[in-house]
Amino acid sequence: MNTAEQTLFLIKTRGPQTAQQLAALLELTSMGARRQLEAWQEKGMLTYEDVADKRGRPSRRWLLTEAGHARFPDRHADLTVQLIDQVRGLFGEAGLDKLIAAREADSERQYRLHLHNAGALPERVAALVRARSSEGYMAEVETRDDGALLLVENHCPICAAARRCQQFCRSELDLFQRVLGADCTVGRVEHMLDGARRCVYVIKPL
């Protein structure tokens, strides 16, 4: 991945960044980072917002535009939405529910294979993160001060489908709970469909 692509990837996975923050991450000078940012801005991939700081001048934070987000793959979005509409039209909501249930069952089988050798909860979450990343979700895990684990998904490769049929998102939440086991609770605290830049699930041991 070249420096230009790394710039977009870091903003996608870390959220809005200043030129100084990106310079440190990319090991560039501030001027070099600004050149990367301005080049993407000219292509319509980035924009910025000036955020008032408590001290001194406002800080300029760079973020992806809609076109910038679109550079990260959404798996066959148009075809998927078309198929969802056709299933709903031909077989109604009951038919669509059967389709989602079949997809969920297949995903559950795959995730259980990934988690087969995982023992403690952190190992299981790490295995699920690897499985989700392989599907294009740019997933990672964070640990909160209270011991809870955060499963963070920086990208949704089925976002178009999820917007058209939100049962996909409800299905995933239930699926995570089942594959991670009964010794934890799983809840969603950030959701792209609600306007967040990422989806975040909090996993608390019981």
Order of alpha helices (4+ residues) and beta strands (2+ residues): alpha-alpha-alpha-beta-beta-alpha-alpha-alpha-beta-beta-alpha-alpha-beta-beta
